[in-house]
Amino acid sequence: MKDVILILNAGSSSVKFAVYGAEHDAMEHENLARLLTGSVTDIGSKQPRFMAVGTHENSNADIKQIKQNTNIKDHAQALHLILEWLETEMAHLNFVAIGHRVVHGGSIFGQPIFVDKSVLERLEALIPLAPLHQPYALYAIEMLLEQKPELFQVACFDTAFHSTMPEREQYFALPEKLFTEGIRHYGFHGLSYEYIVNRMPAYLGDTANGKVVIAHLGHGASMCAVLNGQSVATSMSFTPLDGLPMGTRSGAIDPAIVLYLLAQGQTTDEVSDLLNHQSGLLGLSGISDDMQTLLESPDEKAKKAIDYFCYRISRELASLAAALGGLDTVVFTGGIGEQAPLIREKVCCQSSWLGVDLDAEANLQNVNHISTPSSRVSVWMIPTDEELVIAGHTQRLLKSRSSVSASC
């Protein structure tokens, strides 16, 4: 049987998974062979979708399955479906480790870590800070700790990448006591940013260490200012609710709106549901939280939602350029950033005053370099791969643990 690593990445409306060969001589994550990739998407909708595709010749199987499953009503059912499918269809593989994307590591966890029950308990305390993501990742960890305690499990944190932000970027204008209690800017989508930063030298050359803004645009959306490969500022803060408008999340709003709604008699659960599940693109359009659906819609409300989304991105780009003291490069990534040329076009057009000059034809063709040769700011589209980053961290910890065991 072939030793492999399973990666689980639970998002707000999906669970992605991937299988990599546990190559003992693979020193860098780029050398890890992906054998299988898949996902359950549109969880909770009328037509959730399961997909699995074998992508490597050593997978020992011709795998390509796509099906609708109306019985997947929540993340727990999605996880059960994935694990049962792997156990049935991938019986020839020996799973030796599982790497998990865990959105919030708080101020405690700044590096990937082996997960046992004590670590799990500390992570559960952070659920209120990321209620759309944290419970589902931790559910999978807990389930596997009980069912397969021999498996090596690793948690990789979206917040970890932003630990390099200067202290002034981490503060709110609140009493110091609250900062020491953990109320601070954390930032998210760090695994995606880590992947892009690691790939930038191959695309950008020497300018990869310059003043870069990365826009991770998907159902969840954020932006990050990067200097010398390190995060210096980002749009999300204490929770993934802040910053840009998203699929169903409001993004940044006046905090007094929450106080007003509470004073009007709404409960905290009702306000939370409003801001997390009824706002963003869905709230603005009244049509859908899916960008592709909005782009195809002739409805004026869809156009309004798209325009607002792009406006907030271009405004955040200017803010992050100010944090950097200039701007050399913009990188688009994430589902929308990679697949929606019109969104990139609108953002770049609104940011032309910063020196952004988009190559319209290159942008439509979805190539990597999408700015003109004369553009003062280079613009790129680079597909992200959070699962590969998680696989790399899991592989390194697996190897280090094996080395310790061997020395004992």
N, C-alpha and C positions, 0 to 999 in steps of 0.2 A: 504494500500500500504506500501511496505517496504522502509524505508529511506536508500539511498545508496550514495556512493561517486564514481564518475567517475574519472579515471586517464587517461591522455593523454600524450604520450611520443613520440614526433616527432624526428626521427633520419634523417640521410642524405638520406636514401633510403627507409624508412619505417615509419609507424605510428603504435605504439603499444597502446593498450587500455586495461583497466581492470576495473572491478566493484567490490567494497567492501561494505559490510554492514556497515552502519554508527552506530556502536555499541556505545552507550552512556557510557557503563561501561568499554570499552576497553582502558586501560591505556598505553599499549605498542603496537607497530605496529604488533608484532608477534601474538597478539590476534585478529587482524582484519580478518574477514572471506572473502575470495575471492570468489565471486559468478560467475564471468565470466572473461575470458581473450580472447584477440583477437589481430589481427594485419592486416595491409595491407602492404605487402612486395613487393620488386622489383618494386617500383614506377618508372614510366618512361620507363620501359622495355616493351618487347613485350607481356609478360604474368605476369602482376601484380597479386598478390594472396591475396584474403580476407579469413580470418579464424576467427571463433569465437567458443569457447568451454566453456560450463558450467562446473565448476570444484568443485561445492559445493552442497551438498544435499538440502540446503535451497534455491536454485536458483529458485524453483517453475517451472522449465521447463527443458526438456531434450534437451539441446542446443548443437548442433555440426554441424557447417556449414563450408564448405570449397569450395571455388569456384574461378575460374579464371575470371578476369574482365579486358578485353583489353581496356576499356574506361577510366581507371584510369591513366591519363597522368602526374599528378602532385600532390603535397601534398594537395592543396586546394580541389581537387576532392576526394582524399582519406578521408579527414576529413568530407566532406559532406556525403560520403557513410557511414562512421561509425556512425555519428549522426543520419542520417535518419534510419539506420538499428536499432539502439537502440530505437528510438522513435516508430518504428513499431513493433519490435519483443519483446521489453522489456517494454511494456506499463504498466505492473503490478508493475514496480519499480518507486519510487519517488526520483529523483536525487536532493539532497540537496546541494551538493558541487562538485566542479571539481578541481582536483589537476593537475598542469602542470609541466613537466620537461622543464625548461628554461636553456639553456646551459650557457649563459653569464650573470652574475650579475654585472660585472665590479667591481670597487672599492666601489660602493654605496651599493649593496645588499649582505650582508653576512649571511642572515638568510631567511628562507621561509617567504613570506609576502602575505597578502591579496592584490589582484590586483583591482584597480579602474582605471579610465581613466588617472589620473595624473601619476600613477606608469607605466602604459602602455606606455605613451609618453617617459618616461625616459628609458624604456627597448628598445624602438624602436631606440633610439640613439646608441645602442650597436650592431645593426644589422651588420655593417661592420666588426665587430670583430668575428662574427660567421655566415657567410652568408649561410652556408649549413643547419643550424639548427634554428637559432633565428627567422627568418621570419615565419616559419611554426607554431611554438608554439604561437607566438604573433598573427598570423592570427586567430587561434582558440579562443584565449582569446578575441580578438576584436569582432569576430563574435558572441560569446556568450554574451558579454556585451551588444550588440545591441539587440539580439533576446531574451535573457533570463536574463535581468538585476537583477532579484531577486536571481539568483544563486550565491553562495559564491564561488569565484575563488581564488586559491592559486598558487603562483609561487614558485617552488623549484629550486635552482640553482646548476648547476654542478661545478661552481667555488667556492662555499661556503666552501666546505670541506678543501680546500687548504689555507684558510686564516690563518692557524696556521704555515705556512712555515716561517722560519726565514727571516729577512729582506734581508740578503745577497743573499738568493735564489730568491728573488723577483726582483732583479735588473738586468738590462742589462748594459753593459759598454757604456752608453750613458749619455749625460748631465742630471744633476739632474732635470732640468726643465721638461724634458719629462716624468720622473717618476711621478712627481707631477701632470702631465696632464693625467696620467693613462696608460702610456706605461710601462708595467711591466709583470712579470710572474704571470699568474693567475692559470693555471692548469684546467683540465676538468675531466669528468667522475666521479665527486665527489659523486654523488648519489650512483653509483655502489660501490665505495670505502667505503662509509659510511655503506652500507649494509654489505659488507664483514667484515669490522672492528667490527660491532655489532655481527656478527655470529662467529668470530674467537674464542672467549673464549669457545664456545661449542665444537669446533673441537680441538683447540690447548692447552686448559687449561692455565696454568700460562705463557706459552711462547707467548701467544697472545700479551703481552706487550713488547715483544722483538723487534729485528730488522727485520722487515718484508718488502718484496717487493711484491706488488700486480701487476699482469700483466692483465689488461683488454684488451683482444684481440678480436676484431670483425671487422666489416667493418670500423669502427673507432677504433684506438688502442692507448693505452697509458699505462704507468707504473708509480707506485707511491711508494716512500719510506715512510714507516710508523714506528714511534717509539712511544711507549706508546699510541697507538691508534690514533695518530695525524700525519697528512701529514707534512713531512719535505722537500720533493723534489719530482718533477714529470717531466715527459718527455715533455708534452705539455706546452706551455708557454703563450704568448700574445693571440694566437688564437689556435683553434683545428687543425691547419694545421701543427704545429711543431711536432718534435719528431720522432716517428716510421713511417715507410712507412705504408700506409693503403690501403683500397680497391681501391680508386681512388686518394687519396691525397699523395703528395710527401713525407711528413715528412720533417725533417731537411735538408736544402740545404744551400750552400754558398749564402748569400744574394746578392752577386755580379752577380749571374746568372740572377736575376730579372733585375738588371741594364743593363746587357748585352742584354737581350731580348728586353728591352724597347729601347735601343740604336739601335737595329737592325730593329726597326720600328713596333714591336708589340704593341698593345694598352694594357692598364692596364686590360681591360676586357678579352682580349685574354690570357694574362699571368695568370690572376686569374683562367680562365677556364682550362688552362693547368695544373696548380698546384693542383687545387681542383677536377677536373673531368677526366683528361686524364693521370694521373700519378699513383704512387703506384703500386699495384699488376697488375692493368690493363696496365699501361704504360710499366712495365718491361716485362710482358709476351706477350702483344699484343693479349691476348686470352680472359681474363675475370678478373673481380674484385672479383669474388667469390672464396674463398679458396677451397671449396669442389670440384668445377669444376677443379681447378688447380691440386689438389691432385689426381684426377682421370685421368688427361691428361697425355699421353705418350710424349708430346712435350717437347723438351729440354728447351724451353723458359719458360714453366711452372715451371720446376725444378729450373731454374735460379731465378725466382721470389720468390719461396718458400725458397730457400737457403738464398737469400738476406734478406728476412723478418726475418728469424730465426737468422741470423747473427746480425742484428741490435737489436733484442730483447736481445740476450746474451750480446752484447756490452753495451746496456743500463742497463742491470742488474748489470754489473760490476760497472758502473758509480754510480748507486743508492746505491750499497753496500758501495762504497767509501763515499758517503754522510752520510750514517748511521754509518760508522766506523766499519763495519762488517756485517754479514748476518746470521740470524737464520732460517728464513722461507721464502719460495717463494709460492705464491698463484696464480694459473691460474684461470681466470674467463672470462666472455664474450663468445659470440658464438663460436669463434675459440678456445679460451682457454678451454672451456668446452667440445667441441665436436671433436677436432682434436688431437688424441694421437700422431701422427707423429710430429706435430709442437712442442708439449711439449717435446717429446723425443729428437729432434734436439737441442732445446734450452738447455735442461739439460745436454746433452752430451757436448756441447760447454762450459758449465759452470761447468764442473766437477772439475776444478782447484779451484773453490770457496768452494768445499766440498759438491757438489750436487751429489748424487748417486741415480739414478732413479730405481725404481722397475719396470722392463719392463712389467711384467705380470699384475701388479696392474694398470699400466698406460693404457694398452690395454683394461682392463675391465672397465675403466672409473670410478673407485672408488674414494673416496675423498682423502685418504692418499696414495700418489704414490711414496714415497721414501722408500729406504731400511731402516731397523732398525739401520744399522751402518752409515747411511748418517749423516754427520755433520750438514747439512742444511736439514730441513724437507721440503718436497714439497707436496702441496695440490692442488686439484681441487675442488673449491667451487662455485656452480652456484650462479649467482647474481640475484637480484630482485629489480631493481630501482623503479618499480611501487609500491611495498610494502612500501619502504621508503617514497615515495611521499604521499601515503595514510596515513601513520602515521603522517606526518607533517600536512597534511590537516585536519585530525581528531583532532589533538591537537589545531590547530587554530580555528577550528569550535567549539570545546568545550569551549575554552577560550572566544570566542565572545559571545557564549550563556550565559556563566557565567556573563559576563559584562552586557548583556542585562537584565538578570534576576535581578541583583543587582540594576539596574536603575529603 
